[in-house]
C-alpha cells in the first residue's frame, strides 16, 4: 500500500491488542517512521471477521486478550491465511509461550517493556525483517515456477530438484517417457521419483552430482565431467522386459547471486542410435568377412603410401616375399617392390572425382621365381574438397590369360584396330556407368544424411521417397510411408481440429488437382503445423516443387523442423510480457540497458522516483544520470559503469548502492540501487537495474532537519 501524499511504498500492518492506549502509542511510533500504515483493533475475533485481514503485509498481536488469546489468533491466521508475517508482541515472557508461538508459525516473538522508542524501533525492525523474508520466499517460489515453465518446453525429458531434494519441475517429455504426470511427482523426493525410472532403489545421476568420481562410477560406469556438468549412459528395462538405452546429463542450478539452488537432469532415449551402431558393426563384420574371403588381392593405402588394410589373399601373396608379420603401417612401395614408383604416382594422379577408377597391369616375379602378370583395379577415394585421401586396389593373377593372349596374338592382329576402338568404347561406357553410379550414390547419401525432411510422390500421388529425417520429424517410419497416397498421409498428420471428413475431402481434392496441373498447392515456403502419431505437435517450414515426366507430374517436398524455433519465440514473447506486466505494476523503478549502458526500457515508476516520464529516459546513458541525478556519489556510479564497460567486473555480477539523488523538480531523495550486468560468453550484452526510494539513516535525517 502507499501514502497518497508522498507516493512512497508503505508496509500495511494490523496491530491487535486489548489495551487501547498501547495501540495508540504503537500506531504513532510506527507511522512516524514513514515506513508503515497501521490499522488497530482491540480483539482477535474482530480482526478475523474483517474481510480485509488478508490484505495486510504483517500482523502484530498481543498474547493475553479476552475471548481469544494471541496463540489461538496465530493458529487461525495460519489455517485460513497461510503465511502472512505474524509477530507476537506481549508482556508475558514465559518460555512455554515463546515455544508455543514459534511452533505455531510465529515469525518473531517480542516482549513488551522498557523505553517505548527503543521498544517500537525493535518492533519496526522485526516487522520489516519478517516482510522481507516472506517476499524472498515468494520470489523463490516464483523462480522455481519460471524454471518449471522453461523446462516444460524442452524436447528432451527433463526434471529439476531444489536444495531440499524436492522435485520442482517435471516436463511433458518426461511424463511421456515415464508415464508419471507432473502433478503426481512435483514436491516429491528421491524415494518417489526413483520408482519412475527403476524397479529398485538406486541413486539417479542427479543424486550423485556432488559425489566423487569413484561413487558415481559404481552406478554409472560410463560417465564424464564437463565443468560443473556430468553426462552418463545407462541401460534400463521397461515393464515389458524390453531393454532401452539412455544418455543422461545433470547440471547445477544457480540464482542470480551465483548460489546453488538445485540441480537439473536431462534424459534422452538413445535406443535407436544404439541399434544403429549395432547394425553398423554387424554390417562392418559382414563387409570384412566378404573382403577376406575374396581370392583377389585387396588393399588400401593413404596418399603417402601407408597401408591401412589388406585382406587375407593379399597377405598370403605378398607378406612371405618380405618375411613380414604385420603389414598394416608398412609402405606400399616396399611391399610391392615397385622400382619405378614415379610411374605409379603419375597413374594415381590421373585419377579424379570424375574418373576415380582405372586399371593397370604389372609384371612381377613370383615365389616360384617365374615371371607373372597381375591386373590391378585402382580406385581413388576423395574428401569433400576433391582431394584424394586414400586408394583401394584390387589385383588378381592374369599370367595364364596373358600367355593365352600371346599365343593367339597373331590371330587377332588383324582385329587390333577394331579391338582398340571397341575397347575404347567399352572403357567410356564403363566410366560413364561408374560415374552415374557414383552420382546416384552421392545423391542418395545426401538425401539420407541431410537434416531436411525430403519426400517425393509419383504421378499417381503415392509416396516413393521418405528419407531418415522425414521419419524423425513426422514420427512415421519409411516402410509405413512408402506406397501411401499423399492425401492419406497429409490427413493423418493434420492437427486434431482438422480431423474431419470435410477437411479430408479438401486435402484430397487440392492434391489431386496439383497432380493434374503440376502447380503446387502453395507456391512458396509455407509454415505447416501438424501432429505425430504419438500426439506431439510438429511445426515445419515446407517447400513443394514439381517435376514433369512422360507420365504426368511428380512432386517433391523439402521440410525443415522449426518447432523449437517457434516454441522458443512464443516462450520469449510470453516471458517478455510477464516482465512488462511485473515492471509496469512495480513501485520500484525498473531500468533495462543495452551494451553501451543506454536505457532501452524505463518503468512507470520513473515518474515517482526521478520525476521524469519513462520516455524521457530512453536512449540516455549513465553519464546523463551522473550529470542530472547524483549530487554526491556520481564518481562511484561512474566508476562502477566504466568497470562494467571495460569488462573488469565479470566476477562482480551485482551492484548495490544506497545514495542520495536529485529529482527533476530539484527535490532530494534517498534511493537504493540494485544493478546486475548481463554477460554472454564473457561479453557484456546489457544490464538491468531497480531503484527503490528509501528513508535516510537516523543520523542523516537529524542533519537534514
N, C-alpha and C positions, 0 to 999 in steps of 0.2 A: 504494500500500500504506500501512498505518497502524500506528502503535505501539499496542499493546493497553493501555498504562498511561495515556497522556495523550490518546489518541484523535486526535492531530494528524496531518495528512496528511504522509507521508514520500515522498521520491523513492527508488525502488529502484535500486541501482547494482550492476553486476557488474564487479569490478576483477580484471584478469588480468595477472600478472607472475610471472616465474620466480624472483624474489627474495622469499622468504617474509618476511624482516624488513621489507622495504618495504611488503608487503601489510598486515602487522600495524600498522605506523605509519599508513599511509594510511587503513585502516579506522577506527582510533582517532580520528584527526583529523577525518574526515568525519562520523562518527556523534556526536562530541562537539558538533557544531553543532546537533544536534536536527532537522536537515533531511533526513537520509539514513538509509537502511538499506542496508548494504554487505555483499555476499557476495564472497568471494575465491576464485580458482582460480589454479593455477601454470602452466597450459598452455592454449593456444588450442584444441587438439584436444579436451581435456576439456570446455571450455566449449561447443564446437559439438555435442558428443554429449549435452549436457544438454537434456532436454525443456522446461526452464523458461526457456531463454535469451530467448525472445521475450516473456516477461512483464516483463522489466526495462525501466525507464524510460530507462536510459542504460548504455553500456558504456565503461569506461576500460581501455586496453590499453597494455602496454609494446611497444616496437618489436622489439628484439633478444631473441628467445626461441628455444630449440631446437625442432626439428621444423617448426614453423610460426611465422613472424615476424608482427609486428603488421599489416603491409600485407596479407599473404595472409589473415590473420584478418578484416581490414576488408572485403576483396573478397568473401569467403564470406558474411559477415553481410549485405552489400548484396544479394547474389544471392538469399539464402534468406529474409531477414527485412526487406528493403526499407529503411525509413527510421528504424530505431532510432538515436537520437543516439549518435555514436561519437567518442571523444576519444583521440588518440594521445598517451601520456604517457611520454616516453623520454629517455634520456640522450644519444642520438645527435642531433646538431644539424646534420647535413649538409643543404645546400639541396635536393639531389635527393630526399632522404627527405621533406622538407616538401612539395615539389611533388607527389610521387607520392601522398602521403597525401590532399592536397586534391583531386587529380584523381580519386581513387577514392572520394570521398564522405565523407571525414572532416569532422566538424563543426568541430573545433578541433585544433590541434597545440600541445602544451605540453611544454617541455623541463625535465627534472629538474635539480635542483641548487639550491644556495642554502639559506637558512634555512627549515626544514620548515614552520613556522607560516605564513609568507608564501606558500610554495610551495603548500601544500594549501588555503589560503584562495583563491588564484587558481584552483586546480583546482575548488574548490567553486563559485566564480563561473561558470566555464566550463560546468560540468555544468548548473547552473540555467538559464543562458542558452540552452544547446542544447535543453533540455527545453521551455522556454517557447516557443522558436522552432518546434519541431515541433508543439506544441499549437496555436500560432497558425495554422500551415499546415493542420492538421487542421480548425480552425474555418472557415478559408476554403473548404476543400472541402465542409464540411457546409453552409455558407452558400450556395455555388453549387448544391448539391443541393436546398436548400429553394427557391431561385429557380426551378430546373428543375421541381420538383414543382408549384409555384404556376402557372407558365406553362403547364404541360400541361393545366390545367383551363380555360384561356381559350378562348372560342369562336372568336376570330379567330386566323388563322395568325400565330405569334409565335416569335421566337428571340432569344437573348441571347449576347453575347460578353464575355469578360473583358478586362482591360487589355492582355493579350498578343494580343488579336485572335482568341482561340480560342473556338469555339462551346461554351457551357456549358448551353444549353437549346434544344430544337427540339421544339415541341409537336405533338400529334396532328393539329391542324388544318393545320399546315404540311406534315406528312407527306402528308396527303390532297391538298393543293394542288400540291406539287412532285413527289410520287411517290418521294421520298427518305426513308428511315427515319432516326430519330434516331440509331440505332446507327452508321449509316454516316457521320454528319456530326459528332457530338459530338467535341470536341477538334481539329477541323479549322479551318483559317483561310480567309481570303478566296479564295485560289486554288481551294479546293474548293467552298465554299458558293455562290460566284457562278455556277457552272455549273448549279445547281439552279433559277436564275431566268432566266438569259440564255444565249444561244448563243455569245456572245462576251464577252471580258473587259471589264468596266466596273465602276466603283465602285457599290456599293449605297448607299442613303441612310445606313445605319448607319456606313459607312466615311467619310462626309463630315461627321459630327456636329461635329467641331472645325474644319472648314474655313470660310473666309469665304464670304459670300453669292455672290460672283462665281464661285467654284469650284463651288458647289452648282448654280447656275443653268445652268452648262454641261451638266449631266447631267439636271437636273430643273427645267425652265423654270417649272413651276407649283408653287411651294412657299411656305410662310410659317412664321415662327417664333412660338412661344408660350412665352415664358420660356426654359427650357432644352430645350424640345422643338421638333422640326422635323416638319412634315407636308408631303406632296407627293403629286401624282397622276402616274401614268405609264401607258403602254400597253406590252403585251408580246405576243409571238406564240407560240402554242402549237406543238407539234411538227407538228400537222396543218395549220398555216398560219393558224388562226383567231386573230384579234386580240381580246384582252381587256384590261380596264382595272383598275388597282389604285389604292387610296389607301394611303399608307404613313405611319407615324408612328414617329419614333425619339426616345428619351429616354435620359439618362444613368442609370446605376445607382450608388447610394451605399451605403456601410456605415453603421453606427450613429454613427460619428465624423464623418460628412459627407464622407468621402473617396471620390472617384470610383473605382468598382471595375469598371466596364464600361459596356455600353450595351445597350438592348433595342429591337427593331424589331417593329412590328405591321403586318400586311399584310391588307387586306380587298379582296375582289373586288367591284368596283362596276360590273361589266359590265351587270347588269340595270338599274341606275339610269341608266347612260349610254344604254342602249337606250330606256328610258322617256323620257328627256329629248329624244332624237331624235324619238321618236314624238310627243311633245307639241309640239315645234317644227313638225313636219310638219302636225299637226292644226291648230295655230295658223295656219300658212300657208294651209291649205285654208279655214279659217274666214274669214280676211281676204279670200281670193280670192272666196269666195261673197258676203260682205258688199259688197265693192267692185263686184261685178257686178250688184247689185240696182239696179232703177230707182227704188225708194223712197228717200227721203232718210233716212239713218240717222246718228244722232249720240249721243254720250254726254257727260254733263257732271256735275260734282260738285254737292253740295248748295248751294254758294255761286255756282253758275252757270259755273264754269270748264270749258271744253270740253276733253275728254281724247281724243276720237276722232270723226272724221267719215268717211263713205265718199265715193267719187268723185261720186255723184249729188248729195249734199248740198253738196259743194264747188262743183260746176258751177252749182248753182241759187242759192246764197247769196253766195259769195265775190265774184262780179262786181258785186253790188249795192253792196258797200262797198269794192271795189278792194283786196281782201285777198289776200296771197300765202300767209301762214301763218295758218291758222285755229285750230289747236290752241293752247290757252293763252288764247285770247280768251274774252270772256264771252258766254254765250248771249243775254243781254238785248240786247246791241249788234248781234249778228249777225242776230237775228230781228226787230229793230226793234219790240219789244213796248212799246206805250205804257202799258198798264195791267198792269204786271208783278205788282202785288199780287193780281190775279185769278188769275194763273198760279201764284203762290205758294200761294194758297188751294187751288187744284186739286191741287198737289203734296202739300200737307198732308193731303189727303183719301185719299192712297194709304197703305196699311198692309200689314202682313205677311199679313193675311187677304185684302186686296184690293190686290194690288200693281200691277194693270194697269187703266188707264182710257183712253178715247178722248176727243179734243176736236177741234173744227173751228175753223179760223181763216180770216178774210178778209184777203188781202194784196194789195198792188199789185205786179204782175209787171214784168219788164223791158220789156214792151210797153206799160206804162202802164195796162193794163186791170186790173180787179178779178178776183182769182182766189180760189178756195176750196181749202183744204187740210184733209185729215183726218190727225190725228196720234194714234198709239197710244203711250202713255207707260207705261213700266214702271219701278217703283222697286226698287232693289237694296239690301238691308238687311244690316247686320253681325249678329253673333251676339246682340247685345243688342236687336235690333229697331229700330235707328236707321238711317234712310236715309243711305247714303253716296254713292250715285250714281244717276243716272237715264238710261235709254235711251229715245230717242224714234225713232219710225219714221213718216215722213209721205209722203203722195202727193197729187197734184193731183186734186181731185174737181170741178173747175169745170164740166165737161161734165155730170157727173151731177147737180150742183146745178141747172143750167139746165133739164135734163130734168125734174127734180123740180118746178121752178116751173111748167113747162108743164102738168104733169099733177096739180098740187096740188089743183086744184078737183075733178078727177075722184075723187080719193081722200079728199076732205074728209069724206065720209060714213063712211069706214072709219077715221077718225083714232082714235076711241076704241078700236076693236078693235086697230088697229095699235099703239097705245100699250101696250095690255095685252100683246099678243104680243111687242112689243119688250122690255117689262119681263121677261117670262118668259124670253125668249131671253138677255137680259143675265144673269139669275140662273143660267141653265143654263151660260152661258159662264164666269161667275165660279166656279161650283161645279166645272166641269170643270178650270179652271185651278188652282183650289185643290187639287183632287185630284192633278193632275199635279205641282204644287209639293210636296205632301206626299210623294208617291211618290219624287220626286227627292231630297228631304231624307233620306228613309229609305234610299234606295239609296246616297246619298253617305255616310251614317253607317255603313252596313254595309261599304262598300268602303274606308273610311278608318280604321275602328277597329282597334286593336291586338289585339282579341279575335278568335279564330277562330270564325266563325259559319257553321253549315251547317244544312241542312234536308232532310228526306226526305218523299216523298209517301206516300199511303195504301198504296202497293204496296211501299214500302221503297227506292225509288230516290232518289238524291241529286238535288235540284232547286236547291240553293243551296250555294255554295262560294266564300266571299269571298277577297280577296287575302291576309289574314292566315292563312286556312286553308292556302293554298298555301305560305306562308313557314314555318309551323310544322310542317306534315306533310311538305313536300317533294313533294307530289303536285299537279300542275297542275290548274286548274279544268276545262279541256277534257277531261282524263282522268277526273276525279272525277264530273262530271255524268253521270247516267244509270246509274252503278254501283249495285248493290244494297249497302245499308249493311253487311250481314254480310260481303260480299266485301271491302269497303273496310276494315272493322274487323279482319278476319283478316289482311289484308295488312300492317297496321301493328302487329300483335301482336309481342311480343318473340320471340326465336329459340326460347326454351324452350317456347313455346306454339304453335309451327308444326307442328301435327299434326292428324290427322283428328278425333280426339276433341274437341280444343278448337274446331275449326272448326264441328262439329255443335252444340256447346254454345252458341257465339255465335249461330248461325243460329236455333236454337230459342228462345233468350231474346229476340232482337229481333223475331222473327215473333210471339211471344206478346204483346209490348208493343204491336205494331200492332193486334192484335185487341182488347186490353183498354183501351188508352190509358194504361196505367200504365208509366212509365219503368222501365228495367232497374235503376236505382238512384235513390232518392227525392231525395237532396240532392247538394251538390257532392261530387265524387269525384276522388281523385288517380289519374291513369292514366299508366302507363309504356308507351311503345311505341317503334317504330323507324321511321326514314325509309327511303325506297328506297335511299339511299346507305349505309345501315347504322348511321348515328348514332342515339343514343338521344334520345328526346324525352319530357319529363315535363310533363303538363298538369293543371290543375285544371278539371274539366269539370262542367257542369250541363246536364241534359236536361229539356225541357218538352214537353208535348203540346198539340195544338190539335184540337178537334172540327170536322169538316166534314160535308157531306151525304154524303160517300163513306166516311167512317170517321174515322181519326185520322192527323194529321201530327205529326212530331216535329222539334223544333229543338234545336240543341246550341250552347252557348257555352263556348269553351275558352280558358284563359289559359296561356301558356308560363311554367312555373315551373322549367325545367331549371336555369338559372343559380342560382336561389334555393336549390334542393335541393342542387346540387353544392357551392355555397358553404357551406351549413350542414355538409355532410359534411366538406368540407376544413377548416372551422373546428374541427369536433369532432376530426378527426384531428390537427390542429396542437396543440389543447389537450391531447390525450392524449400527444403526443410531448413537449410541455413538461413535463407532470406526470411522465412517465417519467424525463426527464433530471433534473428538480428533486428527485424523490424519492430518486435514487441519488447525487446530488451531495454531496460533503463540505462544500461551501460552503453557507451559509445563504442561501436564495433567498426574498425577500420581494416581494409584489405589493401596491401601494397603490391606493386609489381617488382621486378628485379632491380629497378633503379630507386626503389623506395618512394615511388609516387603513388598517391591514393587512387585506387580503382573502384573502391566502394566505401561509402560512409552511411551509417545507420541514422534513423531519425533523431536519435539521442544527441546528435551534434548540436541541435538547437538548444537543449538544456545544459549540456556540459560546456560547450565552447561559444554558444551564441551565434553559430553560423548555420545556414541552411546546408543540407548534405551536398547539394550540387556545387556549392561554393568551394568545397574541399577537393572535388575530383580533379585529378591531374597535379595537385600540389605536392611538393616534395617535403622531406623532413626539414630542409632549410627554411621553407616557408613557416613551419611550426616554430622553429628556433627564433625566427625574427618576430613572430606575432604572438606567441603563446607563453614563452618562458622568459620571465624577467630575471629569474635566477635558475641556475642548473642547466641552462642551454648548452654549456660546454660539455656537460655529462651526456646529454642526449646526442649531441654531435659526435662525441667520441664513440658512443655505442653504435650509431648508424654507420660511421666510417669503418668501424671494426667489422660489421656485418658485410658491407660492400666490398671490403678488401679480402674477404674470405678468411678472416682471422678468428672467427667465432664458431667454428664448426663443432667444437666441444662444448660451447655455451649456447644451449638451444633456447633458453628462456631468459627474458629481461624483465625485471620488476623494479619500478621506481615509484616512490611517493614524493610528489613535488608540487610546488605552487604554480598556477597558471594565471594568465590574464585573458578574460573573455573578450569577445568582440566589442562589448559595450564598456570595457575598461574595468569592470569588477573583477575581483580576485577570488580564486577558489583553490582548494587543495584536492588533488586527484591522485589515484593510484593507477599506474600504467603497467599493464601486463602485455608484453610483446613476445612473439615467437617467430624467429626467422625460419624460413622453409627452404631446405636444400634438397636437391635431387641429384644423386650421383656426385655429391660433393660440390655442386654448382648452385648458387643462390637463385631461386625461382620466384621469391616473393616473401611476404611477411604478413602476419595478422596481429592486430593489437586490440585490446579492450581497455577503455578508460572509464574509471568509476570515480565519482565525486565522493570524497571522504572528509571527515572532520579533522582539523589540525590537532596535534597533540596538545595536552593541557598547558604546557609552558608557552607554546606558540600562541594559544588563544589569549593568555594573560598579556603577551607582548602586543597583541593586536587591539586590546581594549584601550 
